[in-house]
Amino acid sequence: MPYAVIRGACPNCEDAISSERLELGLPCKRCLPSSTIEHNVMEKLEDRVEYVWKKLLSEGTLRKFNEVYRLNAELSDFLKFFENVTGKTPWSAQRTWAKRIIRGESFAIIAPTGVGKTTFLIVYSIYHAVKGRGRVYFIVPTRVLLRQVYSKILEIVNTNNLNVKVLALDRQLLGKSKLLESMSGGTFDILVSTAAQLSKNFSVIAKHKFSLIIVDDVDALLRNSRNVDRVLQLIGFSKDIVDKAYRVVLSKVELLRLLLSNAPQDLIEKKKKEITEIKGEIENFMRNHEIGQVIVSSATGRSRGLRSKIFRELLNFEAGTVIEYMRNIVDVYVDLGIDYKRQILDLVKTLGPGGLVFVSQDFGLKVAKELTTYLIENGVKASLASSSRRGFIEKFSSGKVDVLVGVASYYGVIVRGLDLPDKVRYALFLGVPKFQLALDKGLNNPLKILSMLLVLSDVVDGEDKEKVNEYANKLRKIIEKLSYREYRLLIKALREDIVLEGFLEKVRQFLAEVKEYILSKINIEKIRRKVKESKILLLREVKNNLYIVTPDIMTYIQASGRTSRMFANGMTKGLSIIIVDDRRVFEALCKQLAYYIDGFSIKHINEVDLGKILEEIDRDRAYVR
């Protein structure tokens, strides 16, 4: 007796099949009787797909398994191509991605930094072009990464003498006139550009249809939500269909609000019917049009804004999700000294070359420039890394520069896309990576207003406490009733002082009243002092102005991740040192990192053996080289 019989699971006829047959990679008994199978031969085969295909062909029962055979043959062909052009065997995750992309799926690759996402996507884009399956559009977050990807594609194409034309939207590489001529004429198989260039040059790019669009770092693409629409139009969707998909997204949000508010059943059914009708129009369009693929990758899995949900409605995948992060990094901290420049100089001299120094955004680019100058004056081969400068990556890679100094911004030029596993050894953070927003601007958000009311409730008493609690209770009820669109509209109205209509105008006036009340109370010294000690909302005072502060965990993960990349023996060892300027923000950062990174721990610099750590770091770099 079989352990189980599964209906509709036969890979050939889609009828019932036993679990034993599925485990052996066989179709059901009706398609391939046991008497026809040479078990002693089949058991010795690593790949049984071809054997089963031939047997089904000879029996005259070959049906759906033909597609299994085709996909398996193409997978083998791509894996050989990958090994030939890189000299490496794809690891398990890359093989899984290959299976999905060969099946024609659009999907998101959510994986940590340094595990080979970009390498895989580069190789597959070339393979796609070599096979003549249409144009490929490769979208990257920064110009630095654009040049790295373009150079890598050209290197593979030229080394292997492949007939693939590659175009990068970079005037410095090609010249303005020749670039426009190549774009307009479509004399390319693979186009490489930044997400910003997609927005700027869409009218020219849209003259061409793409069968495959690769978005290396979906986070950068989603900075401009309209880029979602642009990408979908480039693979064959009409603007009308994209707009309808967005209506489905909004209608689902509205349906959820109706369900949560126990709305009348007829309203709920009406909304469901509306969604079904629009989805029917979308499905009809897709049946009658050839649609390309979209592959997006991300290290963070962040999916910002409702427009990103259009991917789910049209291509059946989510652009992001929460993940755990693979890394092999020793996380260390030390408190900020009186002379932070000298402190960093001493650390750099101890740690040696291969360093990235990230200056917290509240210190700013000015401090990064001053620090770079100070390091150079004291004998360190350092260079400032900023979007306005050129050549620093090449100098760092060649050894002409030992240390790069940049601002710890999520889209910073050395935070994202810098893939030099043999060069980058450690990261230093001057100040805890953080976001800092002036309190008066932060209070343009209803939820931030509610949080601030909760802070005040703990520090005021008497009539003030009653008033604060009354405001908070009323605001909670308002927020519960607001739709997503209404919420965003209120933020815009508060920020830009726009007068609304009806119920929303009453809410805007109420929020403005509460905001003014909060700011008036904050100006009272006694209250101000207590507010700064709150654990509900992190607040800090800079030059008599209060700021809402939140730790920037994604920038820390991305920036420190430059020190730990995948290679043949696993993940290279890295070192990350935070010079702590604010203990409360640091503790909040560590708390949140423990959620994203399994087993995360951080030690004081006096608790670790830097010499031993550096030995392990250098051993891994020797393997990589």
PAKOLLUM-784163 format. One record per residue (C-alpha): residue number from 1; x, y, z negated; residue in three letters. Coordinates in steps of 0.5 Angstrom, whole numbers, m for minus. Example, Ala and Ser with C-alpha at 12.3 -4.5 7.8 and 13.67 -1.06 7.14 Angstrom:
BEGIN
- 1/25/m9/m16/ALA .
- 2/27/m2/m14/SER .
// end
This chain:
BEGIN
- 1/0/0/0/MET .
- 2/3/7/2/PRO .
- 3/4/12/m4/TYR .
- 4/m1/17/0/ALA .
- 5/m4/18/7/VAL .
- 6/m4/25/9/ILE .
- 7/m10/27/14/ARG .
- 8/m7/32/20/GLY .
- 9/0/31/18/ALA .
- 10/2/26/24/CYS .
- 11/8/31/28/PRO .
- 12/5/27/34/ASN .
- 13/m2/27/34/CYS .
- 14/m4/31/28/GLU .
- 15/m8/25/25/ASP .
- 16/m7/21/18/ALA .
- 17/0/19/17/ILE .
- 18/3/15/11/SER .
- 19/8/19/6/SER .
- 20/13/13/8/GLU .
- 21/13/15/15/ARG .
- 22/13/22/14/LEU .
- 23/19/21/9/GLU .
- 24/23/17/15/LEU .
- 25/21/22/20/GLY .
- 26/17/18/24/LEU .
- 27/10/19/27/PRO .
- 28/4/15/25/CYS .
- 29/3/7/27/LYS .
- 30/m2/9/32/ARG .
- 31/3/13/36/CYS .
- 32/9/9/35/LEU .
- 33/8/2/32/PRO .
- 34/13/m1/27/SER .
- 35/14/m7/32/SER .
- 36/17/m2/37/THR .
- 37/22/1/32/ILE .
- 38/29/m2/31/GLU .
- 39/30/0/24/HIS .
- 40/38/m2/24/ASN .
- 41/39/3/29/VAL .
- 42/35/8/27/MET .
- 43/38/8/20/GLU .
- 44/45/10/22/LYS .
- 45/43/16/26/LEU .
- 46/44/23/23/GLU .
- 47/39/26/28/ASP .
- 48/33/21/29/ARG .
- 49/29/26/33/VAL .
- 50/32/24/40/GLU .
- 51/31/17/38/TYR .
- 52/23/18/36/VAL .
- 53/22/22/42/TRP .
- 54/25/17/47/LYS .
- 55/21/12/44/LYS .
- 56/14/16/44/LEU .
- 57/16/17/52/LEU .
- 58/17/10/53/SER .
- 59/11/8/50/GLU .
- 60/7/13/53/GLY .
- 61/4/16/47/THR .
- 62/8/23/47/LEU .
- 63/4/29/45/ARG .
- 64/6/34/40/LYS .
- 65/13/31/38/PHE .
- 66/15/34/45/ASN .
- 67/15/41/42/GLU .
- 68/19/38/35/VAL .
- 69/24/35/40/TYR .
- 70/25/42/44/ARG .
- 71/26/46/38/LEU .
- 72/31/41/35/ASN .
- 73/35/41/41/ALA .
- 74/35/48/41/GLU .
- 75/37/49/34/LEU .
- 76/43/44/36/SER .
- 77/45/48/42/ASP .
- 78/45/55/37/PHE .
- 79/49/51/32/LEU .
- 80/54/49/37/LYS .
- 81/54/56/39/PHE .
- 82/55/59/32/PHE .
- 83/61/55/31/GLU .
- 84/64/56/38/ASN .
- 85/64/64/37/VAL .
- 86/65/65/29/THR .
- 87/69/59/28/GLY .
- 88/65/57/22/LYS .
- 89/59/52/21/THR .
- 90/53/55/19/PRO .
- 91/51/54/12/TRP .
- 92/44/52/9/SER .
- 93/40/58/9/ALA .
- 94/43/60/16/GLN .
- 95/41/54/19/ARG .
- 96/34/55/16/THR .
- 97/33/62/19/TRP .
- 98/35/59/25/ALA .
- 99/30/54/25/LYS .
- 100/25/59/24/ARG .
- 101/27/64/29/ILE .
- 102/27/59/34/ILE .
- 103/20/57/33/ARG .
- 104/18/64/35/GLY .
- 105/16/66/28/GLU .
- 106/17/73/25/SER .
- 107/19/73/18/PHE .
- 108/23/77/13/ALA .
- 109/30/75/11/ILE .
- 110/31/77/3/ILE .
- 111/37/75/1/ALA .
- 112/43/78/m3/PRO .
- 113/49/82/m1/THR .
- 114/55/78/2/GLY .
- 115/51/71/4/VAL .
- 116/52/72/12/GLY .
- 117/45/75/14/LYS .
- 118/48/80/18/THR .
- 119/53/75/21/THR .
- 120/47/71/23/PHE .
- 121/43/76/26/LEU .
- 122/49/79/30/ILE .
- 123/50/72/33/VAL .
- 124/43/70/34/TYR .
- 125/42/77/38/SER .
- 126/48/75/43/ILE .
- 127/45/68/44/TYR .
- 128/38/71/45/HIS .
- 129/41/75/51/ALA .
- 130/46/70/53/VAL .
- 131/39/65/54/LYS .
- 132/36/71/58/GLY .
- 133/30/71/54/ARG .
- 134/29/79/54/GLY .
- 135/32/85/51/ARG .
- 136/34/85/43/VAL .
- 137/34/92/39/TYR .
- 138/38/91/33/PHE .
- 139/37/97/28/ILE .
- 140/42/98/22/VAL .
- 141/41/103/16/PRO .
- 142/48/108/17/THR .
- 143/52/110/23/ARG .
- 144/58/106/19/VAL .
- 145/54/100/20/LEU .
- 146/52/101/27/LEU .
- 147/60/102/29/ARG .
- 148/61/95/25/GLN .
- 149/55/91/28/VAL .
- 150/57/94/35/TYR .
- 151/64/92/35/SER .
- 152/63/85/32/LYS .
- 153/58/84/38/ILE .
- 154/63/87/43/LEU .
- 155/69/82/40/GLU .
- 156/64/76/40/ILE .
- 157/62/78/47/VAL .
- 158/69/79/50/ASN .
- 159/73/74/46/THR .
- 160/68/69/49/ASN .
- 161/67/72/56/ASN .
- 162/60/72/56/LEU .
- 163/55/76/61/ASN .
- 164/52/81/56/VAL .
- 165/51/88/56/LYS .
- 166/51/92/49/VAL .
- 167/49/99/48/LEU .
- 168/50/103/42/ALA .
- 169/46/110/41/LEU .
- 170/53/113/39/ASP .
- 171/55/119/43/ARG .
- 172/62/119/40/GLN .
- 173/63/112/43/LEU .
- 174/60/113/50/LEU .
- 175/58/121/51/GLY .
- 176/52/124/51/LYS .
- 177/50/124/59/SER .
- 178/53/117/60/LYS .
- 179/49/115/54/LEU .
- 180/42/118/56/LEU .
- 181/43/115/63/GLU .
- 182/44/108/60/SER .
- 183/38/108/56/MET .
- 184/34/111/61/SER .
- 185/36/106/66/GLY .
- 186/36/100/61/GLY .
- 187/43/97/63/THR .
- 188/43/93/57/PHE .
- 189/41/87/54/ASP .
- 190/42/89/47/ILE .
- 191/41/96/44/LEU .
- 192/44/98/37/VAL .
- 193/42/104/33/SER .
- 194/40/107/26/THR .
- 195/33/107/24/ALA .
- 196/34/115/24/ALA .
- 197/35/114/31/GLN .
- 198/29/110/33/LEU .
- 199/25/116/30/SER .
- 200/29/121/34/LYS .
- 201/29/117/41/ASN .
- 202/23/113/41/PHE .
- 203/20/116/47/SER .
- 204/26/114/51/VAL .
- 205/27/107/47/ILE .
- 206/19/106/48/ALA .
- 207/21/106/56/LYS .
- 208/23/99/55/HIS .
- 209/20/93/52/LYS .
- 210/24/88/47/PHE .
- 211/23/81/46/SER .
- 212/27/81/39/LEU .
- 213/28/87/34/ILE .
- 214/32/85/29/ILE .
- 215/32/90/23/VAL .
- 216/38/89/19/ASP .
- 217/36/93/12/ASP .
- 218/28/94/12/VAL .
- 219/29/99/6/ASP .
- 220/32/104/11/ALA .
- 221/27/103/16/LEU .
- 222/21/104/11/LEU .
- 223/24/111/9/ARG .
- 224/20/113/15/ASN .
- 225/13/109/15/SER .
- 226/12/111/22/ARG .
- 227/18/107/24/ASN .
- 228/13/101/23/VAL .
- 229/9/103/28/ASP .
- 230/14/104/33/ARG .
- 231/17/97/32/VAL .
- 232/11/94/33/LEU .
- 233/9/98/39/GLN .
- 234/16/96/42/LEU .
- 235/15/89/42/ILE .
- 236/8/89/45/GLY .
- 237/3/92/41/PHE .
- 238/m1/98/43/SER .
- 239/m2/104/39/LYS .
- 240/m9/103/38/ASP .
- 241/m8/96/35/ILE .
- 242/m3/98/30/VAL .
- 243/m8/103/28/ASP .
- 244/m13/98/27/LYS .
- 245/m8/94/23/ALA .
- 246/m7/100/18/TYR .
- 247/m15/100/18/ARG .
- 248/m15/93/15/VAL .
- 249/m10/95/10/VAL .
- 250/m13/101/7/LEU .
- 251/m20/97/8/SER .
- 252/m17/91/3/LYS .
- 253/m15/96/m2/VAL .
- 254/m22/99/m2/GLU .
- 255/m25/92/m2/LEU .
- 256/m20/91/m8/LEU .
- 257/m23/97/m12/ARG .
- 258/m30/95/m11/LEU .
- 259/m29/88/m14/LEU .
- 260/m25/91/m20/LEU .
- 261/m30/96/m21/SER .
- 262/m36/91/m20/ASN .
- 263/m39/95/m15/ALA .
- 264/m46/92/m12/PRO .
- 265/m45/86/m8/GLN .
- 266/m48/89/m1/ASP .
- 267/m42/94/m1/LEU .
- 268/m37/89/m2/ILE .
- 269/m40/85/3/GLU .
- 270/m41/91/8/LYS .
- 271/m33/92/7/LYS .
- 272/m32/84/8/LYS .
- 273/m35/85/15/LYS .
- 274/m32/91/17/GLU .
- 275/m25/87/16/ILE .
- 276/m27/81/19/THR .
- 277/m29/85/25/GLU .
- 278/m23/89/26/ILE .
- 279/m19/83/25/LYS .
- 280/m23/79/31/GLY .
- 281/m21/85/35/GLU .
- 282/m13/84/33/ILE .
- 283/m14/77/35/GLU .
- 284/m17/78/41/ASN .
- 285/m11/83/43/PHE .
- 286/m6/78/41/MET .
- 287/m9/72/45/ARG .
- 288/m8/76/52/ASN .
- 289/m2/79/51/HIS .
- 290/6/77/50/GLU .
- 291/8/79/43/ILE .
- 292/16/79/41/GLY .
- 293/19/77/35/GLN .
- 294/21/82/29/VAL .
- 295/26/79/24/ILE .
- 296/28/84/18/VAL .
- 297/33/83/13/SER .
- 298/34/86/6/SER .
- 299/38/85/0/ALA .
- 300/33/88/m5/THR .
- 301/26/86/m2/GLY .
- 302/23/92/m4/ARG .
- 303/17/94/1/SER .
- 304/15/101/0/ARG .
- 305/8/104/2/GLY .
- 306/2/101/5/LEU .
- 307/4/102/12/ARG .
- 308/9/96/11/SER .
- 309/3/92/10/LYS .
- 310/2/92/17/ILE .
- 311/7/87/18/PHE .
- 312/3/82/15/ARG .
- 313/m3/83/19/GLU .
- 314/0/83/26/LEU .
- 315/6/78/25/LEU .
- 316/4/74/18/ASN .
- 317/10/76/14/PHE .
- 318/11/81/8/GLU .
- 319/17/86/9/ALA .
- 320/19/85/2/GLY .
- 321/19/81/m5/THR .
- 322/22/81/m12/VAL .
- 323/28/76/m11/ILE .
- 324/34/74/m16/GLU .
- 325/41/76/m14/TYR .
- 326/47/71/m12/MET .
- 327/53/75/m15/ARG .
- 328/60/73/m18/ASN .
- 329/62/79/m21/ILE .
- 330/64/81/m28/VAL .
- 331/60/87/m31/ASP .
- 332/64/91/m36/VAL .
- 333/63/98/m39/TYR .
- 334/67/103/m42/VAL .
- 335/64/110/m46/ASP .
- 336/66/117/m42/LEU .
- 337/72/120/m44/GLY .
- 338/73/127/m45/ILE .
- 339/78/128/m39/ASP .
- 340/74/123/m34/TYR .
- 341/79/124/m28/LYS .
- 342/84/122/m32/ARG .
- 343/80/116/m35/GLN .
- 344/79/114/m28/ILE .
- 345/86/115/m25/LEU .
- 346/88/110/m31/ASP .
- 347/83/105/m29/LEU .
- 348/85/105/m22/VAL .
- 349/93/105/m23/LYS .
- 350/91/99/m28/THR .
- 351/87/95/m22/LEU .
- 352/91/97/m16/GLY .
- 353/88/98/m9/PRO .
- 354/81/95/m6/GLY .
- 355/77/100/m11/GLY .
- 356/70/104/m9/LEU .
- 357/69/109/m14/VAL .
- 358/61/111/m14/PHE .
- 359/60/118/m17/VAL .
- 360/53/118/m20/SER .
- 361/48/123/m17/GLN .
- 362/47/128/m22/ASP .
- 363/55/129/m22/PHE .
- 364/54/130/m15/GLY .
- 365/58/131/m8/LEU .
- 366/62/137/m11/LYS .
- 367/65/132/m17/VAL .
- 368/67/127/m12/ALA .
- 369/71/131/m8/LYS .
- 370/74/134/m14/GLU .
- 371/76/127/m16/LEU .
- 372/79/125/m10/THR .
- 373/83/131/m10/THR .
- 374/86/129/m17/TYR .
- 375/87/122/m15/LEU .
- 376/91/124/m9/ILE .
- 377/95/129/m13/GLU .
- 378/97/124/m18/ASN .
- 379/100/119/m13/GLY .
- 380/93/115/m11/VAL .
- 381/92/114/m3/LYS .
- 382/84/116/m4/ALA .
- 383/79/118/1/SER .
- 384/72/121/0/LEU .
- 385/67/117/3/ALA .
- 386/61/121/6/SER .
- 387/57/121/12/SER .
- 388/60/128/15/SER .
- 389/67/125/15/ARG .
- 390/70/119/20/ARG .
- 391/75/114/20/GLY .
- 392/75/113/12/PHE .
- 393/73/105/13/ILE .
- 394/78/104/18/GLU .
- 395/84/107/14/LYS .
- 396/81/103/8/PHE .
- 397/81/97/12/SER .
- 398/88/98/15/SER .
- 399/91/99/8/GLY .
- 400/92/106/9/LYS .
- 401/87/108/4/VAL .
- 402/87/104/m3/ASP .
- 403/81/107/m6/VAL .
- 404/74/110/m3/LEU .
- 405/70/115/m7/VAL .
- 406/63/117/m6/GLY .
- 407/56/118/m9/VAL .
- 408/52/113/m12/ALA .
- 409/46/114/m7/SER .
- 410/42/108/m5/TYR .
- 411/43/110/2/TYR .
- 412/50/112/1/GLY .
- 413/56/110/6/VAL .
- 414/60/105/2/ILE .
- 415/54/103/m2/VAL .
- 416/50/99/4/ARG .
- 417/53/95/10/GLY .
- 418/61/96/8/LEU .
- 419/63/88/9/ASP .
- 420/70/88/7/LEU .
- 421/71/81/3/PRO .
- 422/78/81/3/ASP .
- 423/79/89/2/LYS .
- 424/74/91/m4/VAL .
- 425/76/88/m11/ARG .
- 426/73/92/m16/TYR .
- 427/68/98/m17/ALA .
- 428/68/104/m22/LEU .
- 429/62/108/m23/PHE .
- 430/63/115/m26/LEU .
- 431/56/115/m30/GLY .
- 432/50/110/m30/VAL .
- 433/47/110/m23/PRO .
- 434/41/114/m24/LYS .
- 435/35/118/m21/PHE .
- 436/34/125/m24/GLN .
- 437/27/129/m23/LEU .
- 438/26/136/m26/ALA .
- 439/20/135/m31/LEU .
- 440/16/140/m28/ASP .
- 441/16/137/m21/LYS .
- 442/15/130/m24/GLY .
- 443/9/132/m27/LEU .
- 444/6/133/m20/ASN .
- 445/4/125/m21/ASN .
- 446/m2/123/m25/PRO .
- 447/2/117/m28/LEU .
- 448/8/121/m30/LYS .
- 449/3/126/m33/ILE .
- 450/m1/120/m37/LEU .
- 451/6/118/m39/SER .
- 452/8/125/m42/MET .
- 453/2/125/m46/LEU .
- 454/3/119/m49/LEU .
- 455/10/122/m51/VAL .
- 456/7/128/m54/LEU .
- 457/2/124/m58/SER .
- 458/8/121/m62/ASP .
- 459/11/128/m64/VAL .
- 460/5/133/m65/VAL .
- 461/m1/132/m70/ASP .
- 462/m7/136/m72/GLY .
- 463/m11/139/m67/GLU .
- 464/m6/138/m62/ASP .
- 465/m6/131/m63/LYS .
- 466/m13/131/m62/GLU .
- 467/m13/135/m55/LYS .
- 468/m7/130/m53/VAL .
- 469/m11/124/m54/ASN .
- 470/m17/127/m51/GLU .
- 471/m13/129/m44/TYR .
- 472/m10/122/m44/ALA .
- 473/m17/118/m45/ASN .
- 474/m20/122/m39/LYS .
- 475/m14/122/m35/LEU .
- 476/m14/114/m36/ARG .
- 477/m21/114/m33/LYS .
- 478/m20/118/m27/ILE .
- 479/m14/114/m25/ILE .
- 480/m18/108/m25/GLU .
- 481/m23/111/m20/LYS .
- 482/m18/113/m15/LEU .
- 483/m17/110/m9/SER .
- 484/m10/109/m6/TYR .
- 485/m11/115/m1/ARG .
- 486/m14/119/m6/GLU .
- 487/m8/118/m11/TYR .
- 488/m3/120/m6/ARG .
- 489/m7/126/m4/LEU .
- 490/m7/129/m11/LEU .
- 491/0/128/m11/ILE .
- 492/1/132/m5/LYS .
- 493/m4/137/m7/ALA .
- 494/0/138/m14/LEU .
- 495/6/139/m11/ARG .
- 496/4/144/m5/GLU .
- 497/m1/147/m9/ASP .
- 498/m7/145/m4/ILE .
- 499/m14/146/m5/VAL .
- 500/m18/140/m4/LEU .
- 501/m26/139/m4/GLU .
- 502/m31/136/m9/GLY .
- 503/m29/131/m14/PHE .
- 504/m22/131/m12/LEU .
- 505/m21/139/m13/GLU .
- 506/m24/138/m20/LYS .
- 507/m19/133/m21/VAL .
- 508/m13/137/m18/ARG .
- 509/m16/143/m23/GLN .
- 510/m16/138/m29/PHE .
- 511/m9/135/m27/LEU .
- 512/m6/143/m27/ALA .
- 513/m9/144/m33/GLU .
- 514/m6/139/m37/VAL .
- 515/1/140/m33/LYS .
- 516/1/147/m36/GLU .
- 517/m1/145/m43/TYR .
- 518/5/140/m43/ILE .
- 519/10/145/m41/LEU .
- 520/7/150/m46/SER .
- 521/8/145/m51/LYS .
- 522/15/143/m49/ILE .
- 523/18/150/m50/ASN .
- 524/17/149/m57/ILE .
- 525/24/148/m60/GLU .
- 526/21/143/m65/LYS .
- 527/17/139/m60/ILE .
- 528/22/139/m55/ARG .
- 529/28/136/m60/ARG .
- 530/23/130/m61/LYS .
- 531/21/129/m54/VAL .
- 532/28/128/m52/LYS .
- 533/28/122/m57/GLU .
- 534/22/119/m54/SER .
- 535/23/111/m52/LYS .
- 536/17/112/m47/ILE .
- 537/20/116/m42/LEU .
- 538/27/118/m42/LEU .
- 539/28/125/m42/LEU .
- 540/35/129/m42/ARG .
- 541/36/137/m42/GLU .
- 542/41/140/m37/VAL .
- 543/42/147/m38/LYS .
- 544/36/148/m42/ASN .
- 545/32/144/m37/ASN .
- 546/28/138/m38/LEU .
- 547/29/132/m33/TYR .
- 548/26/125/m33/ILE .
- 549/31/120/m32/VAL .
- 550/31/113/m29/THR .
- 551/36/108/m28/PRO .
- 552/38/106/m21/ASP .
- 553/38/99/m21/ILE .
- 554/38/98/m14/MET .
- 555/44/102/m12/THR .
- 556/48/99/m18/TYR .
- 557/46/92/m15/ILE .
- 558/48/94/m8/GLN .
- 559/54/98/m10/ALA .
- 560/57/93/m14/SER .
- 561/55/87/m9/GLY .
- 562/61/90/m5/ARG .
- 563/66/87/m9/THR .
- 564/63/80/m9/SER .
- 565/61/77/m2/ARG .
- 566/60/70/1/MET .
- 567/66/66/4/PHE .
- 568/68/58/5/ALA .
- 569/69/57/m3/ASN .
- 570/62/61/m5/GLY .
- 571/62/68/m7/MET .
- 572/69/72/m8/THR .
- 573/70/74/m15/LYS .
- 574/69/82/m16/GLY .
- 575/69/87/m22/LEU .
- 576/65/92/m24/SER .
- 577/66/98/m29/ILE .
- 578/61/103/m31/ILE .
- 579/63/109/m35/ILE .
- 580/57/110/m39/VAL .
- 581/55/118/m40/ASP .
- 582/48/117/m43/ASP .
- 583/47/111/m47/ARG .
- 584/40/110/m47/ARG .
- 585/40/110/m39/VAL .
- 586/45/105/m40/PHE .
- 587/41/101/m44/GLU .
- 588/35/101/m40/ALA .
- 589/39/99/m34/LEU .
- 590/42/93/m37/CYS .
- 591/35/91/m39/LYS .
- 592/32/92/m32/GLN .
- 593/38/88/m29/LEU .
- 594/37/82/m33/ALA .
- 595/30/82/m30/TYR .
- 596/33/81/m23/TYR .
- 597/40/78/m24/ILE .
- 598/39/71/m28/ASP .
- 599/44/71/m34/GLY .
- 600/46/78/m33/PHE .
- 601/51/80/m39/SER .
- 602/56/86/m39/ILE .
- 603/62/87/m44/LYS .
- 604/66/93/m47/HIS .
- 605/72/93/m43/ILE .
- 606/76/91/m49/ASN .
- 607/73/85/m50/GLU .
- 608/75/82/m43/VAL .
- 609/82/80/m40/ASP .
- 610/83/85/m34/LEU .
- 611/89/81/m32/GLY .
- 612/86/74/m32/LYS .
- 613/80/77/m28/ILE .
- 614/85/81/m23/LEU .
- 615/88/74/m22/GLU .
- 616/82/71/m20/GLU .
- 617/80/76/m15/ILE .
- 618/86/76/m12/ASP .
- 619/86/68/m11/ARG .
- 620/79/69/m8/ASP .
- 621/82/74/m3/ARG .
- 622/88/70/m1/ALA .
- 623/83/65/1/TYR .
- 624/79/69/5/VAL .
- 625/85/72/9/ARG .
// end
